[in-house]
């Protein structure tokens, strides 16, 4: 026989029923845990008869539940039903469950079961959910603040601009801000301090699509060092868009938007036009992804666009550029 002190505490109240003689099922021995008494509004220290405790808490309308439970035990070896307990001036909705133990002849010799306080269970579930959500909010805020600090230090941004950068890449990559913030915060731990190396790591953290894309650095000492920009010129009647300068993860957002605007303004896209990347001094992995995204979308139109990749060829292909877009 189990010690009642071993049973869990509310909202689950455990009990078991002994049937000493299966031939005389009316001779039952009830064993109730203190939680069952509490659930029925009875002091466990009293000498109240267990059967009387259970019967006193039953609504008249629940009279058939006893028979239903007995039938369930006979037919399936178990029962489960919802019932209402009367506890003073209040009523408590509970789930009553029981599982029978049979002898070799299939007769019930013991039933173990529990009352589950549905209201208390719901309150606990709601409290647990709220607690978990609050903890998630706290954790998310901590990750975001840490990531903002990294971006502020890495790019010289203020707090608002750093958060806006996280938001922009969140929308661009369809990734939750918290996820990106965690990538930024954790992805730069122990990383090289060089500015270009730091941007490459931040770039991949901000845009998960750039994880396998290399950064591009011009070998020429005479390469331009101004911030990245897109210039549009007309050469022999052909539009040439030249991407120049250093395009880090911050500049990638502006450059991508400008490139999309300029391509959209081409009046005769069916005529050959070029995107020249031979003058790029630095192209971050995220910038390569941004450029490829604009180019691939533009090429779905009736448009003839070719790319002069320069040193960025491998990065562009790694970012998903259609090789057919490259100039022969």
C-alpha positions in Angstrom: 0.0 0.0 0.0 1.4 3.4 -1.0 2.1 6.1 1.5 -0.2 9.1 0.8 2.7 11.4 1.4 4.3 10.2 -1.8 1.5 11.5 -4.0 1.8 14.9 -5.9 0.2 18.0 -4.4 -2.8 19.9 -5.9 -4.1 20.6 -8.5 -3.9 16.8 -8.8 -5.4 14.9 -5.8 -4.7 11.2 -5.8 -6.7 8.3 -4.3 -6.9 4.5 -4.5 -9.6 2.0 -3.8 -9.0 -1.5 -2.5 -11.5 -4.3 -3.2 -10.5 -7.0 -0.7 -13.1 -9.5 -1.9 -14.1 -9.3 -5.5 -17.1 -11.5 -4.7 -18.4 -8.7 -2.3 -17.6 -5.5 -4.1 -19.7 -3.5 -1.6 -16.8 -4.0 0.9 -14.5 -1.3 -0.3 -11.6 0.4 1.4 -10.9 4.0 0.3 -7.5 5.6 0.7 -7.5 9.4 0.1 -4.5 11.7 0.0 -4.8 15.0 2.0 -5.2 16.8 -1.3 -8.5 14.9 -1.9 -9.8 16.2 1.5 -8.7 19.7 0.7 -10.3 19.6 -2.7 -13.6 18.6 -1.1 -13.2 21.3 1.6 -12.6 18.9 4.4 -9.8 19.0 7.0 -7.6 15.9 6.5 -7.1 15.7 10.2 -10.7 14.8 10.9 -12.0 11.3 11.1 -14.4 11.8 8.3 -15.3 8.6 6.4 -13.6 8.7 3.0 -16.8 7.5 1.2 -18.8 10.1 3.0 -16.3 12.8 1.9 -16.6 11.8 -1.7 -20.4 11.5 -1.6 -20.9 14.8 0.2 -19.1 16.8 -2.6 -21.2 15.3 -5.4 -24.0 17.2 -7.2 -27.3 15.4 -7.4 -27.0 15.8 -11.2 -23.8 13.8 -11.1 -25.5 10.7 -9.7 -25.0 8.6 -12.8 -21.2 9.3 -12.8 -20.6 6.5 -10.3 -22.4 4.0 -12.5 -20.6 5.3 -15.5 -17.2 4.9 -13.8 -18.1 1.4 -12.7 -19.2 0.5 -16.2 -16.0 2.0 -17.6 -13.9 -0.1 -15.3 -15.8 -3.3 -16.1 -15.7 -2.7 -19.9 -12.4 -0.9 -20.5 -10.5 -1.1 -17.2 -10.5 2.7 -16.8 -12.7 5.7 -16.7 -12.5 9.4 -17.1 -15.2 12.0 -16.8 -15.7 15.6 -15.8 -17.7 16.3 -12.6 -18.4 19.2 -10.3 -17.6 19.1 -6.6 -19.5 21.1 -4.1 -17.2 22.8 -1.6 -19.1 25.0 0.8 -20.6 27.8 -1.3 -18.5 27.2 -4.4 -18.4 24.6 -7.1 -15.1 23.2 -8.5 -14.8 21.6 -11.9 -12.6 18.5 -11.8 -11.6 15.7 -14.1 -12.0 12.4 -12.4 -9.9 9.5 -13.8 -9.3 6.0 -12.6 -7.5 2.8 -13.7 -8.4 -0.6 -12.5 -6.2 -3.6 -11.6 -7.7 -7.0 -12.3 -7.1 -10.5 -10.9 -6.5 -13.5 -13.0 -10.3 -13.9 -13.5 -10.7 -10.4 -14.7 -12.2 -9.0 -11.5 -11.3 -5.6 -10.2 -9.2 -5.7 -7.1 -7.9 -2.2 -6.9 -8.5 1.2 -8.6 -6.0 4.0 -8.6 -7.1 7.4 -9.7 -7.0 11.2 -9.3 -9.1 14.3 -9.3 -7.6 17.1 -11.4 -8.7 20.6 -10.4 -9.3 22.0 -13.9 -9.5 25.6 -12.7 -6.3 25.4 -10.7 -4.6 23.6 -13.7 -5.7 26.3 -16.0 -4.5 29.0 -13.7 -1.1 27.2 -13.4 -0.9 26.8 -17.1 -1.7 30.5 -17.7 0.8 31.6 -15.1 3.5 29.3 -16.6 2.8 30.7 -20.1 2.9 34.3 -18.9 6.1 33.6 -17.0 7.7 32.0 -20.0 6.6 34.9 -22.2 7.9 37.5 -19.8 11.2 35.6 -19.6 11.3 35.5 -23.4 10.7 39.2 -23.6 13.5 39.8 -21.0 15.9 37.5 -22.9 15.0 39.1 -26.2 15.5 42.6 -24.8 18.9 41.7 -23.4 20.0 40.2 -26.8 18.8 43.2 -28.7 20.5 45.7 -26.4 23.8 43.7 -26.6 23.5 43.5 -30.4 22.8 47.3 -30.6 26.0 47.9 -28.6 28.0 45.8 -31.1 26.5 47.6 -34.1 27.0 51.0 -32.5 30.7 50.2 -31.9 31.2 48.5 -35.2 29.6 51.1 -37.4 29.6 54.3 -35.4 25.8 54.3 -35.2 23.6 55.7 -32.4 21.1 53.5 -30.6 18.2 54.2 -32.8 20.1 53.6 -36.0 21.5 50.4 -34.7 18.0 49.1 -33.9 16.7 50.3 -37.3 19.5 48.3 -38.9 18.4 45.2 -37.0 14.8 45.9 -38.1 15.7 46.4 -41.7 17.6 43.1 -41.9 14.8 41.4 -40.0 12.3 42.4 -42.7 14.7 41.7 -45.6 15.5 38.2 -44.4 12.1 37.4 -42.8 13.9 36.6 -39.5 12.8 37.6 -36.0 14.8 40.6 -34.6 15.6 38.5 -31.5 17.2 35.8 -33.7 19.3 38.3 -35.6 20.3 40.1 -32.4 21.5 36.8 -30.9 23.5 36.1 -34.0 25.1 39.5 -33.9 25.9 39.4 -30.2 27.2 35.8 -30.2 28.7 35.8 -33.6 31.3 38.5 -32.9 32.6 37.0 -29.6 36.4 36.5 -30.1 36.3 37.7 -33.7 39.1 39.8 -35.4 39.1 43.4 -34.5 40.0 44.7 -38.0 37.2 46.8 -39.4 36.8 44.8 -42.7 36.8 41.5 -40.8 34.4 42.7 -38.3 32.0 43.9 -41.0 32.2 40.5 -42.7 31.1 38.7 -39.5 28.4 41.3 -38.7 27.2 41.1 -42.3 26.7 37.3 -42.1 25.1 37.6 -38.7 22.6 40.2 -40.0 21.8 38.2 -43.2 21.8 34.4 -42.6 21.7 34.0 -46.4 25.3 35.3 -46.6 26.8 32.7 -44.3 28.8 31.1 -47.1 29.4 34.3 -49.1 33.0 35.6 -49.0 33.8 39.3 -48.6 35.4 41.1 -51.5 38.4 43.3 -51.2 40.0 45.1 -54.2 43.7 44.3 -54.6 44.5 47.7 -56.2 45.9 50.3 -53.8 44.3 52.9 -56.0 40.8 51.5 -55.5 38.3 54.2 -54.3 37.6 54.3 -50.6 34.5 56.4 -50.5 31.2 54.9 -49.2 29.5 52.6 -51.6 27.3 54.2 -54.2 25.8 53.4 -57.6 26.6 55.6 -60.6 24.6 55.5 -63.9 26.1 56.5 -67.2 25.2 56.0 -70.9 27.9 54.4 -73.1 27.2 54.1 -76.8 23.5 54.1 -76.0 23.8 51.4 -73.3 23.1 52.1 -69.6 26.0 51.2 -67.4 25.5 51.1 -63.6 28.8 51.2 -61.7 29.0 50.1 -58.1 31.9 51.8 -56.4 33.5 52.3 -53.0 33.1 50.3 -49.8 29.8 48.6 -49.4 29.5 47.3 -45.9 26.4 45.8 -44.3 25.0 49.3 -43.5 25.6 50.6 -47.0 24.2 47.4 -48.5 20.7 48.6 -47.7 21.0 51.9 -49.4 23.0 50.5 -52.4 20.4 47.8 -52.9 17.5 50.2 -52.9 19.4 52.6 -55.3 20.3 49.8 -57.7 16.6 48.7 -57.8 15.5 52.3 -58.5 18.0 52.8 -61.3 17.2 49.5 -63.0 13.5 50.3 -62.8 14.1 53.6 -64.6 15.7 52.1 -67.6 13.3 52.8 -70.5 14.4 50.1 -72.8 15.4 47.2 -70.5 15.3 44.8 -73.5 18.4 46.5 -74.8 21.7 45.3 -73.2 22.7 47.2 -70.0 25.5 46.5 -67.6 26.2 46.4 -63.9 29.9 47.1 -63.4 31.5 45.9 -60.1 35.1 46.2 -61.2 35.5 49.4 -59.1 34.3 48.0 -55.8 36.8 48.5 -53.1 35.0 46.3 -50.6 31.8 44.3 -50.9 30.4 42.7 -47.7 28.7 39.3 -47.9 25.3 41.0 -47.1 25.9 43.5 -49.9 26.6 40.6 -52.4 23.3 39.0 -51.4 21.5 42.3 -51.8 23.0 42.9 -55.3 22.2 39.4 -56.4 18.7 39.7 -55.2 18.1 42.9 -57.2 19.8 41.5 -60.3 17.9 38.2 -60.3 14.6 39.9 -59.8 15.4 42.3 -62.7 16.3 39.5 -65.0 12.9 37.9 -64.5 11.6 40.8 -66.6 12.0 41.1 -70.4 15.4 42.6 -69.6 19.0 42.0 -70.9 21.3 42.7 -68.0 24.9 41.6 -67.8 27.2 41.8 -64.9 30.9 42.7 -65.0 31.9 41.1 -61.7 35.6 42.0 -61.3 36.9 40.6 -58.1 33.3 39.9 -56.8 32.6 37.0 -59.2 32.9 34.2 -56.6 31.0 36.2 -54.0 28.1 36.8 -56.4 27.9 33.2 -57.5 28.0 32.1 -53.9 25.1 34.5 -53.2 23.0 32.8 -56.0 23.7 34.8 -59.1 22.7 33.1 -62.3 26.1 32.4 -64.1 24.3 33.4 -67.4 24.2 37.0 -66.1 28.0 37.3 -66.1 29.7 38.8 -69.2 31.6 36.3 -71.3 
